[in-house]
């Protein structure tokens, strides 16, 4: 059964985007652009018969500008994540056997751990207990590997393969497992808070005594590849 972690209070904050005071918006049928103000007041008097139409046009224009500002400033909203170029280090895959030595919880590192496209199939000795915080793991293979007690906070594992991987007692918070193959993976006493599994393959994955937030659990339970046993252990409804 999954252990739900529900914080008593959570302070949410959103970035504030400053929009320019004015924008010029061209309306159909007009020969010149209309000057729109996103503030609460307008310059000059507006005829009463045009006031309603003016307010609607102003609200539409300002809404479009706000949406553009958020999307342009936030890579999350833009649904893209820019990754650094693939490391050219000849022994970059062996860095997994050393891992990160700083910033485990926050994914801070002095040098990126780039494990993309590396193959650790059936690795039983050199990954256990390692710190791979913020590691880049997309398209890597960890099938049958022993990754128990590993720390993978904020790792990027989109499209990676973890078939039959042992994640017992591991810390996998805020990991992106999107489109990853996790068939038969073992999550026993594993921290999964903040991790995402969008379009991941979870057939026969075992979730036992996992630690996961309520919202994260609800998202995980929508994955249709979860087995009945997995859903039972997670407490999906």
N, C-alpha and C positions, 0 to 999 in steps of 0.2 A: 504494500500500500504506500502511496506517495505521501510524504509529509508536506503539508502546505505551509508556506511561509507568507504570512499576511502582515505587513507592517501596520502598527497602530496608527501612525500618521505618516504622511508622505507629502513633502513640500514640492509642489510642481512649479516649475518656472519655465517661461517661454521667452525666446529671444525677442527683443523689440526691434522692429525694423522701421526706420524713419523714412517716410515717403516724402518726396519733394512736395512743396506747397502747391504747385500747379502742374497740370499736364494739358496738352492740346489734343482734343479728341474730335475727329471728323465725324459728323453725323450724316447719314444718307439724305440726299436732297438739298444739302446746304453747300453753298459755294465757298464758304470760309470756315475754318475750324472754330469750335466753341472753346472758350477758356474755362476750364473746370477747376474749382478749388476744393481740396479735400479737407479743409478746415470747417469749422462750424458756421463761419460767416462768409458772406460774399461781398465783393466790391460793387458798390453802386446799387441802385434800386432795381428790382426785378418785377415786371408786371404780374399782377395777381393771376391772370389767366395762364401765364407760362410757368408759375412757381412749381406746380405739381410735376410737370414734365421735366423741368430743370432738376428738381430733386432726384427724380428717378434716374435721369441720365448721369447725374453726379455720383449717385450711389453705385451705379453699374460700373462707371469708369474707375472709381476708387477701389471697388472690390477686385476688379481685374488687376489693377496695379499692386494691390496687397498680395494677391495670389502669386503674381509674377515675382515679387520680391522674396517671398518665402521660398518658392521653388528654386530660384536662382541662388539663394544663399545657403540652402540646406541640401546636402547630398543625400540625406535620408528621404526627404520628400521627393527629390528628383529620381529616386529609385535607382541610383547608380552609385557605385563605390569605386573610386579610382585607386588602383593598386600600383605599387612601384614596379619597375621593370624586373623581370626575372634575374635573380642574382647570377653573376658569372663566376662566383667562387667555385673552384674545381671540387672542393669537399663540402659544399653547402649542405648536402643531405646528412652528412655525419654530425652536423651541429645539433641534430635532434638528440644525440647521445650525450650531449653536454647540456643543452637547454639554455634558458635564461637564468642569470644569476641575480638579477635585480628586478624590482617592480612586479612581483608575481601577481598581486591582486589587481593592479591597475593596468597591466599590460605595458608598462614602461620598459624600454630596452635601449641599450647603447648601440646595438646593431641588430637589424631585423633578422629573425629566424625564418628563412625562406625555404620551406619544405615542399613547394609546389612540384608536382610530377615525380616526387621521390617514391621509392617502393620499399616498404617495411613489412612486406607480407611475412607472417609467422615469426616476427621478431619477438622473442620471449625474454630477453635479458636486458637490453640496453635502453628501453623506453620507460620501464616501470619507475614511477616516482619522480620523473623528470619534470622540470618546469618549462612549459612550452607556451607561456603567456603571450598573447598577441601574435602567435606564429601564423604564417601564411601556409595553409595546408590544402588549398584547392587542387583537385585532381590528383592528389597523392593517394597511395594505397597503404592501408594499415590492416588489411584482412588477417584475422587470426592473431593479431599482435596482443601482447600483454601490456596494457596501458593503465593498469591499476595504480592508484594513488598519484596519477599524473595531474599537473595543474595546467589547465588550458584556458584560463580566463581570457576572454576577448579574442580567442583564436578565430581565424577565418577559414572554415572548412567546407566551403561551398563546392559541391560536386566530388568531394573526397569519398573514398571507399573504406568502410569500417566493418566489413562483414565478419561477424563472430568475434569482434574485438572485445576485450575484457576491460571495462571502465570501472571496476569495483573500487569504491572509496576514492574516486577521482573528483576533482573540482573542475566542473565544466560550465562555469557561470558565464553568461553573455557570449556564448559561442554561436556562430552562424553555421548551422548544419543544413542550410538550404540545398535541396537536390542531392544530398549525400546518401550513400548506400549504407544503411545501418542494420541490414538484415541479420538477425541472430546476435546482435550486440548485447552485452551484459551491462546493465546499469544497476548495480547493487550498492546501496548506501552512497549514491552519487549525487553531488550538488549540480542541479540543472537550472538554477535561478537565472532568469533573463535570457536563456538560450532559445533559439528558434529552429524549427524543423520544417519549414515550408517546402512542400513537395519532396520531402525525404522519404526513403523507403525503410519502413520500420517492421516489416514482416518478421515475426518470431523474436523480435527484440524483447528483452526481459527487463522490466522496471520493478525493482524491489527495494523498498525503504528509501526511495529517492527524495531529495529535498528540492521542491519546486514551488514557485509562487502561484497563487490562485489563477491569475490572468494567464500566466504562461501555461498552466495546466489546461485551461479551457481551449487555448489555441492548439496545444498538442493533441487534445482529444478529437479535434476535427480532422486529423490525419486518417484517411480511410484505409491505410495499409496496416494499422495497428491490429494485432490479433486480439481475440476475445480475452485471452489470458492477460495480455499487456494492458488492455483497457480496464480489466478487473483490478490489477495491481495498482494502476494509476488512480482508480476511483472515478473513471469517466462515467457520466450519466447518459 
